[in-house]
Amino acid sequence: MELLDAKTLSRLAGARLRARALMEGVLSGLHKSPHQGQSVEFAEHKEYAPGDELRHLDWKAYGKFDRYYVKRFEHETNLRGYLLVDASGSMGFSSHALSKLEVAKALAGALAYLLVRQQDAAGLAVMTGGQVAELPARAAAGHLNALFSRLEPLAPAGGADLVAAADLLAERAGNRSFVAVFSDLLDERGEGLKRVLQLRARKHDVAVFHLVDPAELSFPYDDPTLFLSMEGDGRLEVNPREIRESFLEEFNAFLEATRRACAEADVGYERVLTDAPLDPVLLRFIAGRTRRRGQR
């Protein structure tokens, strides 16, 4: 994938995307299972010590060695990750070299690479033209090519239906999956973010990458300008100087409300400026997840 360059991958070489919450699964991987003591296999024996649960004593081992041993059942499971990419018209906006969508594709590709590299499954859901297309989660290395083949040609079109996308993931993701959303969160229905945050209530581990163009933070327009809708036929000619203050006030309120809603729902939130280097964004995200996981 062109946007997933060697330099970025090398900076991420030592990173591991670990689930903040305990993940369910059926294979051995990097993520601890919540089902300790219930597996048909165990990791190891340890000699009994005061405080160990008596129900885990191995009586066969006692009969053979005349010593008390406890079975350890804690095993590792694979993580199932879903990457939700907004490819609606507004994601094509760019005041710099990269559009919001190009940055979203690069970030999603990097996380897919990390997931599959550590033998976790990566799936893809794309919102474009008012519809949602899905690529099921797989862990095979060859699956990256299929995922990148879907990401690379994406072009912005139509509106974003975050409600439909969240409902699809609620149906497909199974139990305790990782869901990363890459979007500017400009949803006409106004219920999109709320529905995404409800995935956390379903025990999924959710992270939101909020794509923001620097021009949205400064509104650097002075002369009378014709603004065209990127998702419809709307046209608006205004004097930017007359609306700059109100626009910035409303947009900053939107950013703060989004950040606060994610925090209250225990959902990871990363505001991503489209002119910023991508590897620090990912490294900061992973470091934050590791730190929060240690505090749980």
N, C-alpha and C positions, 0 to 999 in steps of 0.2 A: 504494500500500500504506500503510495508516494508520500503522504503526509506523516507516516510512521517511519521516520528516518533512523539511520543507524546510531546517530548521536543520542537521540532521545532514548532508544532502547538500551544503549550502553549505560546511560545515567540511571536507568531503572534496573540494571542487572542484579543488584543486591536486594531488590525490594520483593516483598511477598504480600499479596493481598489476602489478609486473613479476616474472617468474619468476626464482627464485634460480638455477635450473639452466638450461642452454640447452635451448630447446624446438624440437620438430620441428613442421612445418606446411607448408601449401601456398600460403598467401596472404601478402601483405605486411601487417605489423603492427608491434607494438612489441618483439617478442622475437627476439633473435639466434638464427639457426639454427646447429646444429652442422655443417652441410654446406657449409663454406666451400670455394670452388674447384670445386664440383661442379654448379653451377646452369647452365642453358642461357642465362641472362641474367647480366649483371654490373652492379654498381652504378656503376662508373666506371673510367677509366684513370688511372694515375699514372706519372710518369716513373720509370724504373728507378733504384734506389739500391742500393749495396752491401748485401748481406744479404737482398734480396728473392729469392724463389724463382724460379729460372730457368724452371721448368716453367710459370709463369704469364706468361711473355713473350708479347706479341702480335706475331707475326711479320708479320701483314698491316699492322699499324700501322707496323712498322719499315720495310717495303717502301714505304709511302706517304710517311712523314715522315723516313726515314733517322735515326730516333732510337728508343731502346728505351723501350717502355711496358709496364707490367704491368697485367694485368686484376685488378680487385678483385671478388670474388664474394660477399663477406659481405652477406647480405640479411636482412631481418627477416621473422619468421613470426608467425602468430597462435597464441595460447594457447587451449587447450581446458580450461575449468574445470568441475569438478563439485562441487556443494554437497550434502553429505550431512546431512540434518536428522533428528534423533531426535525423533519425536513419540510416544514411548511414554508409558505412564501416569505414570512418575516425573517426566517433564518438565513435568507439570502442577503440581508442587509450588511453592508461593510463600508466603513469610512477609512479602512486601512487595507493591508495586503490580504488578510484572510477574512472571509465572511463568518458569521456565527456557525453556519452549517459546516464549513470546512474545519473549524476548530472542534466542533462536536464530533465529526467523523474521526479526527485524529485522536481525540481523547478516548472515544469508544474503542477504536482500534487498539490503542495501547493497553487498555484494561482487558480487552479480549486476549491480547497476547499474554498478559500476566496470568490470567485465569487458566488458559490452556497450557501454558508453560509449567504451571504447578499441578497439572493433571486435574483441574476443575473444568466444569462444563460452562460454555459460554453460548448464550442465545441472543438473538437480535429481534427487536420490534421497531418498525419504522412508521412514523406518522407522516403521511404526505397526501396531498390532494383530498383531504378530509377522510382518508381511509387509513387502516393500520395493516401492515404486512409483517409476517412473522417468519423467522428462521429458528427452528427448535434448537434447544441447547444440546451441545455435544462437547465431549472432552478430547476427541481425537485431534492430533496435530494437523491433519489434513483439513479439519473443519475450519481452520483459520482462513484458508484460501477461499472457501465458500462464503465465509462471513465478510472478508475483505472485498470479495467480488460484489457483494450486495452494497457495502458501504461506499466504495470508490465512485460509482457512477451517480450517486444520489444528487439530485438537483432540487432546489426549493420549488414547491408548488402548492397552491391551495391553502386551506386552513389546517389547524392542528386540533385533533379531537383527543385531548388528554383523558377525558372520561372514558371513551371507548378503549383507549390504549390501556388504562389502568384496569378496566374490567377484563380485558383479554389476559393480562398478566395474572390477575387474581385467579383466573380459570386455569391458566397453563403452568404457572410457576410451581405448583405443588406446595410442599411444606417448607417453610423457613429458607427461602431462597434469598440471594442478593440481587437487588434491583437498582440499577444506576440510570438516572434520567438526565438526558442532555437536551436542554430546551431553553428558550427565552421566556417560557411560561406565559406568553401572550395568548390567552385562551378566551375567545369571545363568550363562551358559555359561563365563564367565571367559576365553574365548579371543578376545573381540571386539577388544580393543585390539591384541593381538598380530597379528591378521589385518590390521587397518588399517595397522599399521606395516610389514607386508610389502609394501604398495604402494610404499613408498619403495625397497625392494630391486628393484622392477620399474622403477625410474628415474622414477617419478612424483614430483612435488613435493607433499608432504603437509603440511597444517597441521591441528592439533587445537585447537578452541575448547572448553574444558572448562567447562561451565556449573555453577556452584556457588551455592547459596542461602546467604546469610549465616547463617541458622539452623543450617546444617550445620557451621559453624565455631564456633558458640558453644553450641548445644544449649540454648536459653533456656527450658527447661521445668522447673517446680518441683513442681507438684501431680501426684498420680497421674493418668496420662494413658493413654487408649486409642489406640494407633497402628494405623491401618488400612493395609494394602498398597494401593498405587495401581496395581498390575499383576496383582492376584489377589485371593483371598479371605482372605488372612492377617490375623489380628488379634492384637494383643499389648498387654496392659495392664501397665504397669510404673510404678515410682516413678522418675522421671527423675533424681533426685538420686543414686540408687544406681548408675546406669549412665552418668552423664555423663562421668566420667573415662575409662572404658574405651571409650565411643563415640568421644570426641574423639581418643583415642590411635589407635584403629583407622582413623578417617576421615583423620586427618592422615598416617598411614602410607600409606594408599591414594593420597592426593594426591601425596605425594613419590615413590612408586613409579611413578605415571603420568608425572610430570614427567621422572624419570630415564630411563624407558623411551623416551620421545619423544626426549630428548637423545641417547641412545645410538644411536637409529635415524636421527639427523639429520632429525628431523621437528619442524617448528615447533610450539610449545606456548604457548597463551594461556589462563590461568585467568581466567574471566570471572565476576565477582560480579554477581548479577542486580539489585542495587540501584545499580550503578555507571553513569555516563553511557556511552553507546555510542560516540560519535565518538572519544573518547580511546583506546578499546580498538582501534578500527580503525586510527587513525593510528599508534599504537604498533606495531601488527602490521606495517603497511606499512613504517614506518621501520626496524624490525628486519630485515625481509626485504631491504631495500635495502642496509643495512649489512652483513649477512652475504654478500650477493651480491658486494659489493665486495671481500670478504676471500677469496673463492674463487679 
